[in-house]
């Protein structure tokens, strides 16, 4: 199964990546000939492309959880002006909506979204919680998470549940949400290495 992601991010599906396929073919030929140097060259190519170790992947997953968690904290508490400053890459992309926004428009959009939840769903709205169903680390600088957003009111009652996937990138100021897409609540995006 190939994971389709925005062109700015790279696919981990070997069959869809001719460069990586060619590298694997070269590696297989080199190992067959006993050329240890070819393995080293291949490792250097992987490192240059952003391939990460298991330890690095765990650190990226923690950074993704922290960034998305901050975003949900700021939305829930009405601190929407902090979203474009601390959790989002601006311009920000809403996949399927085609919108990109400035920092001011991002904060205003979240202010309106939060007010819509209060006006249309529950005047006693209090908290949004993101449940991670998967984090797919694509490279040292990109990741996708799939999960669902559960909104509750001050008594803990259910307001709404929506599926959502976030595309994150490592920016100079740290990990940032670059885009999102609405999904079904049970949608899970997985990375499968062939």
Order of alpha helices (4+ residues) and beta strands (2+ residues): alpha-alpha-alpha-alpha-beta-beta-alpha-beta-beta-beta-beta
